[in-house]
């Protein structure tokens, strides 16, 4: 598990008209499958939360072994109860692809 600063490069968050705009997270150019078409930005009202999932398959440069990675971004706009991420998200973006 890793916690990231969502204002860092690769994750664009900004407030527009009292909504939080969440642009698609940056994807690695080394992972498969390629993602030429990405979903549009998601807008959240205060109290809403978004779950965005994306997965990858990598091939080792030395031995050719495959490894896998799943990234899950849980983003809440505003304040909420401590167990908010245990409920069903207000919005969900699923960019998981088939990893042969």
Buried (B, 14 or more C-beta within 10 A) or exposed (E): EEEEEEEEEEBBBEEEEEBBBBBBBEBEEEBBBEBEEEEEBBBBEEEBBBBBBBBBBBEEEEEEEEEEEEBEBEBBBEEBEEEBBEEEBBBEBEBEBEBE
